[in-house]
Amino acid sequence: MFLLKSTYTIDGVKGLVKDGGTKRVEAVRKLVEAAGGRLESMYFGFGDHDTYVLCELADHRTAAGLAIAIRAAGGVDTRVVPVLTGAEVDEAARQQAAYQPPGR
């Protein structure tokens, strides 16, 4: 699962005003599905980011490829955040890792 956080450029905002929100959601759905993924949800916000897309993708490489394509096209600046379920965190916490903090 990945969270794509995006901020519109001025041109991106102009395109959103012209096309509307539902058209953008469908464009994102088609993009994610073409990459073999599934769009779980997309929300618009008024904070640090303008859109939040939660989607299922095959792997990090696919997520990075989408982010690169989106940013290269212009209109939005997108960042990808891998997100974990509670069960995945449980599994990660059971991993044994030898780590020494700095200064010890």
MDTraj code that builds the backbone (N, CA, C; nanometers):
import mdtraj as md
import numpy as np

residues = "MET PHE LEU LEU LYS SER THR TYR THR ILE ASP GLY VAL LYS GLY LEU VAL LYS ASP GLY GLY THR LYS ARG VAL GLU ALA VAL ARG LYS LEU VAL GLU ALA ALA GLY GLY ARG LEU GLU SER MET TYR PHE GLY PHE GLY ASP HIS ASP THR TYR VAL LEU CYS GLU LEU ALA ASP HIS ARG THR ALA ALA GLY LEU ALA ILE ALA ILE ARG ALA ALA GLY GLY VAL ASP THR ARG VAL VAL PRO VAL LEU THR GLY ALA GLU VAL ASP GLU ALA ALA ARG GLN GLN ALA ALA TYR GLN PRO PRO GLY ARG".split()
xyz = np.array([
    [0.0844, -0.1171, 0.0000],
    [0.0000, 0.0000, 0.0000],
    [0.0889, 0.1234, 0.0000],
    [0.0466, 0.2240, -0.0712],
    [0.1243, 0.3465, -0.0815],
    [0.0314, 0.4667, -0.0704],
    [0.0838, 0.5721, -0.0098],
    [0.0143, 0.6994, -0.0018],
    [0.0906, 0.7963, -0.0897],
    [0.0226, 0.8512, -0.1902],
    [0.0824, 0.9524, -0.2761],
    [0.0269, 1.0867, -0.2324],
    [0.1162, 1.1746, -0.1868],
    [0.0772, 1.3081, -0.1432],
    [0.1223, 1.4056, -0.2500],
    [0.0284, 1.4879, -0.2981],
    [0.0613, 1.5781, -0.4085],
    [0.0209, 1.7211, -0.3774],
    [0.0983, 1.8127, -0.4342],
    [0.0686, 1.9550, -0.4258],
    [0.0612, 2.0081, -0.5687],
    [-0.0478, 2.0776, -0.5992],
    [-0.0659, 2.1323, -0.7332],
    [0.0260, 2.2506, -0.7586],
    [0.0741, 2.2593, -0.8825],
    [0.1398, 2.3809, -0.9297],
    [0.0283, 2.4769, -0.9713],
    [0.0641, 2.5978, -1.0082],
    [-0.0368, 2.6936, -1.0562],
    [-0.1095, 2.6363, -1.1772],
    [-0.0360, 2.5786, -1.2709],
    [-0.0999, 2.5176, -1.3882],
    [-0.1890, 2.4004, -1.3484],
    [-0.1456, 2.3247, -1.2490],
    [-0.2268, 2.2134, -1.2009],
    [-0.3587, 2.2614, -1.1414],
    [-0.3547, 2.3698, -1.0657],
    [-0.4775, 2.4258, -1.0083],
    [-0.5702, 2.4737, -1.1190],
    [-0.5139, 2.5372, -1.2194],
    [-0.5955, 2.5826, -1.3334],
    [-0.6626, 2.4633, -1.4013],
    [-0.5898, 2.3536, -1.4175],
    [-0.6471, 2.2331, -1.4771],
    [-0.7558, 2.1730, -1.3899],
    [-0.7358, 2.1755, -1.2582],
    [-0.8377, 2.1247, -1.1661],
    [-0.9648, 2.2079, -1.1749],
    [-0.9508, 2.3395, -1.1822],
    [-1.0681, 2.4279, -1.1949],
    [-1.1418, 2.3971, -1.3248],
    [-1.0674, 2.3744, -1.4314],
    [-1.1283, 2.3457, -1.5615],
    [-1.1965, 2.2088, -1.5637],
    [-1.1276, 2.1057, -1.5133],
    [-1.1771, 1.9684, -1.5250],
    [-1.2644, 1.9223, -1.4091],
    [-1.2398, 1.9747, -1.2899],
    [-1.3148, 1.9306, -1.1726],
    [-1.2487, 1.8134, -1.1026],
    [-1.2918, 1.7894, -0.9800],
    [-1.2327, 1.6860, -0.8959],
    [-1.2611, 1.5442, -0.9406],
    [-1.3839, 1.5156, -0.9814],
    [-1.4171, 1.3768, -1.0177],
    [-1.3398, 1.3321, -1.1416],
    [-1.3148, 1.4234, -1.2327],
    [-1.2357, 1.3879, -1.3509],
    [-1.0914, 1.3554, -1.3111],
    [-1.0381, 1.4283, -1.2118],
    [-0.9024, 1.3991, -1.1648],
    [-0.8970, 1.2627, -1.0970],
    [-0.9986, 1.2309, -1.0185],
    [-1.0012, 1.0998, -0.9516],
    [-1.0010, 0.9891, -1.0564],
    [-1.0795, 1.0035, -1.1602],
    [-1.0834, 0.9008, -1.2651],
    [-0.9506, 0.8918, -1.3393],
    [-0.8844, 1.0048, -1.3609],
    [-0.7528, 1.0027, -1.4266],
    [-0.6520, 0.9277, -1.3402],
    [-0.6569, 0.9503, -1.2101],
    [-0.5658, 0.8810, -1.1182],
    [-0.5997, 0.7324, -1.1135],
    [-0.7283, 0.6991, -1.1099],
    [-0.7691, 0.5587, -1.1094],
    [-0.7143, 0.4866, -1.2327],
    [-0.7280, 0.5474, -1.3490],
    [-0.6783, 0.4858, -1.4728],
    [-0.5266, 0.4681, -1.4689],
    [-0.4558, 0.5674, -1.4156],
    [-0.3104, 0.5596, -1.4058],
    [-0.2681, 0.4443, -1.3159],
    [-0.3297, 0.4355, -1.1985],
    [-0.2955, 0.3301, -1.1026],
    [-0.3285, 0.1927, -1.1596],
    [-0.4449, 0.1792, -1.2202],
    [-0.4854, 0.0503, -1.2777],
    [-0.3962, 0.0106, -1.3948],
    [-0.3525, 0.1074, -1.4753],
    [-0.2626, 0.0769, -1.5875],
    [-0.1276, 0.0251, -1.5376],
    [-0.0927, 0.0627, -1.4139],
    [0.0316, 0.0141, -1.3538],
    [0.0099, -0.1181, -1.2811],
    [-0.1109, -0.1753, -1.2936],
    [-0.1408, -0.3024, -1.2297],
    [-0.1863, -0.2896, -1.0860],
    [-0.2180, -0.1679, -1.0440],
    [-0.2577, -0.1443, -0.9060],
    [-0.4075, -0.1244, -0.8897],
    [-0.4427, -0.0828, -0.7664],
    [-0.5827, -0.0588, -0.7340],
    [-0.5913, 0.0691, -0.6517],
    [-0.6760, 0.1619, -0.6953],
    [-0.6996, 0.2849, -0.6206],
    [-0.7971, 0.2554, -0.5082],
    [-0.7537, 0.2759, -0.3845],
    [-0.8433, 0.2561, -0.2713],
    [-0.9225, 0.3830, -0.2428],
    [-0.8549, 0.4982, -0.2427],
    [-0.9249, 0.6241, -0.2196],
    [-0.8396, 0.7409, -0.2654],
    [-0.9068, 0.8521, -0.2943],
    [-0.8392, 0.9774, -0.3259],
    [-0.9181, 1.0886, -0.2613],
    [-0.8460, 1.1720, -0.1884],
    [-0.9082, 1.2854, -0.1211],
    [-0.8349, 1.4129, -0.1562],
    [-0.9090, 1.5228, -0.1548],
    [-0.8522, 1.6552, -0.1745],
    [-0.8418, 1.7220, -0.0383],
    [-0.7349, 1.7968, -0.0158],
    [-0.7147, 1.8626, 0.1125],
    [-0.6790, 2.0093, 0.0933],
    [-0.6700, 2.0797, 0.2039],
    [-0.6372, 2.2219, 0.2021],
    [-0.5254, 2.2522, 0.3003],
    [-0.4319, 2.1602, 0.3150],
    [-0.3211, 2.1773, 0.4079],
    [-0.1900, 2.1800, 0.3330],
    [-0.0950, 2.1023, 0.3824],
    [0.0366, 2.0960, 0.3189],
    [0.0299, 2.0333, 0.1804],
    [-0.0688, 1.9472, 0.1589],
    [-0.0834, 1.8792, 0.0306],
    [-0.2257, 1.8986, -0.0211],
    [-0.2385, 1.8928, -0.1523],
    [-0.3691, 1.9132, -0.2151],
    [-0.4446, 1.7841, -0.2397],
    [-0.3717, 1.6744, -0.2600],
    [-0.4379, 1.5454, -0.2793],
    [-0.3661, 1.4366, -0.2017],
    [-0.4453, 1.3379, -0.1614],
    [-0.3954, 1.2207, -0.0909],
    [-0.4549, 1.0985, -0.1603],
    [-0.3685, 1.0159, -0.2171],
    [-0.4123, 0.8972, -0.2902],
    [-0.3605, 0.7737, -0.2170],
    [-0.4517, 0.6884, -0.1766],
    [-0.4140, 0.5614, -0.1148],
    [-0.4374, 0.4531, -0.2184],
    [-0.3303, 0.3816, -0.2525],
    [-0.3437, 0.2800, -0.3568],
    [-0.2556, 0.1599, -0.3277],
    [-0.2975, 0.0494, -0.3855],
    [-0.2222, -0.0745, -0.3758],
    [-0.1422, -0.0892, -0.5045],
    [-0.0107, -0.1067, -0.4887],
    [0.0782, -0.1255, -0.6035],
    [0.1654, -0.2471, -0.5778],
    [0.2183, -0.3036, -0.6836],
    [0.2947, -0.4285, -0.6737],
    [0.4201, -0.4150, -0.5885],
    [0.4900, -0.3013, -0.6005],
    [0.6177, -0.2882, -0.5310],
    [0.6639, -0.1431, -0.5326],
    [0.7779, -0.1196, -0.4676],
    [0.8338, 0.0153, -0.4586],
    [0.8751, 0.0693, -0.5962],
    [0.9250, -0.0175, -0.6802],
    [0.9670, 0.0254, -0.8135],
    [0.8482, 0.0803, -0.8922],
    [0.7332, 0.0129, -0.8824],
    [0.6128, 0.0601, -0.9507],
    [0.5689, 0.1946, -0.8941],
    [0.5724, 0.2087, -0.7613],
    [0.5341, 0.3347, -0.6972],
    [0.6267, 0.4480, -0.7406],
    [0.7560, 0.4195, -0.7445],
    [0.8521, 0.5212, -0.7871],
    [0.8295, 0.5595, -0.9328],
    [0.8009, 0.4609, -1.0168],
    [0.7739, 0.4891, -1.1576],
    [0.6540, 0.5800, -1.1766],
    [0.5482, 0.5552, -1.0989],
    [0.4301, 0.6429, -1.1064],
    [0.4656, 0.7838, -1.0623],
    [0.5367, 0.7958, -0.9516],
    [0.5732, 0.9282, -0.9012],
    [0.6583, 1.0044, -1.0017],
    [0.7514, 0.9359, -1.0646],
    [0.8369, 0.9998, -1.1647],
    [0.7537, 1.0461, -1.2830],
    [0.6653, 0.9605, -1.3321],
    [0.5811, 0.9962, -1.4473],
    [0.4902, 1.1147, -1.4145],
    [0.4326, 1.1140, -1.2952],
    [0.3424, 1.2221, -1.2554],
    [0.4184, 1.3540, -1.2458],
    [0.5325, 1.3515, -1.1785],
    [0.6096, 1.4750, -1.1625],
    [0.6637, 1.5247, -1.2959],
    [0.7064, 1.4337, -1.3828],
    [0.7614, 1.4733, -1.5126],
    [0.6562, 1.5369, -1.6022],
    [0.5305, 1.4955, -1.5855],
    [0.4222, 1.5507, -1.6676],
    [0.3882, 1.6939, -1.6277],
    [0.4237, 1.7331, -1.5066],
    [0.3932, 1.8679, -1.4589],
    [0.2535, 1.8742, -1.3994],
    [0.2244, 1.9829, -1.3342],
    [0.0921, 2.0022, -1.2766],
    [0.0844, 1.9698, -1.1293],
    [0.1621, 1.8709, -1.0847],
    [0.1657, 1.8355, -0.9423],
    [0.3060, 1.7924, -0.9023],
    [0.3374, 1.8166, -0.7776],
    [0.4595, 1.7661, -0.7160],
    [0.4146, 1.6530, -0.6249],
    [0.4587, 1.5312, -0.6509],
    [0.4099, 1.4126, -0.5805],
    [0.5204, 1.3458, -0.5005],
    [0.4845, 1.3016, -0.3820],
    [0.5741, 1.2241, -0.2958],
    [0.5053, 1.0928, -0.2607],
    [0.5820, 0.9859, -0.2520],
    [0.5279, 0.8535, -0.2238],
    [0.5692, 0.8098, -0.0834],
    [0.4716, 0.7620, -0.0069],
    [0.4976, 0.7113, 0.1276],
    [0.4457, 0.5688, 0.1349],
    [0.5347, 0.4693, 0.1556],
    [0.4854, 0.3336, 0.1776],
    [0.4114, 0.3316, 0.3121],
    [0.2957, 0.2669, 0.3177],
    [0.2198, 0.2575, 0.4418],
    [0.1991, 0.1098, 0.4763],
    [0.1917, 0.0818, 0.6048],
    [0.1813, -0.0556, 0.6530],
    [0.0528, -0.0771, 0.7316],
    [0.0025, -0.1976, 0.7249],
    [-0.1108, -0.2351, 0.8086],
    [-0.0593, -0.2675, 0.9490],
    [-0.1502, -0.2818, 1.0434],
    [-0.1110, -0.3216, 1.1782],
    [-0.0409, -0.4559, 1.1791],
    [-0.0908, -0.5501, 1.0993],
    [-0.0294, -0.6832, 1.0923],
    [0.1124, -0.6760, 1.0352],
    [0.1331, -0.5891, 0.9378],
    [0.2674, -0.5747, 0.8811],
    [0.3640, -0.5140, 0.9832],
    [0.3148, -0.4217, 1.0640],
    [0.3984, -0.3642, 1.1697],
    [0.4321, -0.4718, 1.2731],
    [0.3331, -0.5558, 1.3075],
    [0.3584, -0.6664, 1.4006],
    [0.4706, -0.7557, 1.3478],
    [0.4628, -0.7890, 1.2208],
    [0.5645, -0.8746, 1.1597],
    [0.7009, -0.8062, 1.1603],
    [0.7032, -0.6773, 1.1292],
    [0.8297, -0.6032, 1.1286],
    [0.8893, -0.5964, 1.2685],
    [0.8048, -0.5792, 1.3690],
    [0.8532, -0.5693, 1.5068],
    [0.9147, -0.7003, 1.5544],
    [0.8745, -0.8105, 1.4959],
    [0.9301, -0.9415, 1.5333],
    [1.0658, -0.9673, 1.4678],
    [1.1046, -0.8852, 1.3724],
    [1.2335, -0.9014, 1.3067],
    [1.3449, -0.8734, 1.4067],
    [1.4453, -0.9542, 1.4053],
    [1.5600, -0.9360, 1.4935],
    [1.6654, -0.8556, 1.4188],
    [1.7021, -0.7424, 1.4766],
    [1.8040, -0.6584, 1.4138],
    [1.9017, -0.6128, 1.5211],
    [2.0293, -0.6331, 1.4958],
    [2.1329, -0.5852, 1.5887],
    [2.1652, -0.4420, 1.5507],
    [2.1353, -0.3501, 1.6401],
    [2.1574, -0.2091, 1.6126],
    [2.2237, -0.1433, 1.7313],
    [2.3253, -0.0637, 1.7044],
    [2.3924, 0.0120, 1.8102],
    [2.3662, 0.1594, 1.7840],
    [2.3011, 0.2292, 1.8801],
    [2.2756, 0.3713, 1.8606],
    [2.4067, 0.4522, 1.8579],
    [2.4038, 0.5688, 1.7973],
    [2.5238, 0.6537, 1.7922],
    [2.5742, 0.6869, 1.9326],
    [2.7044, 0.6911, 1.9486],
    [2.7638, 0.7306, 2.0751],
    [2.7707, 0.6229, 2.1808],
    [2.7362, 0.5018, 2.1503],
    [2.7418, 0.3934, 2.2502],
    [2.8442, 0.2904, 2.2139],
])
top = md.Topology()
chain = top.add_chain()
for i, resn in enumerate(residues, 1):
    res = top.add_residue(resn, chain, resSeq=i)
    for name in ("N", "CA", "C"):
        top.add_atom(name, md.element.get_by_symbol(name[0]), res)
traj = md.Trajectory(xyz[None], top)
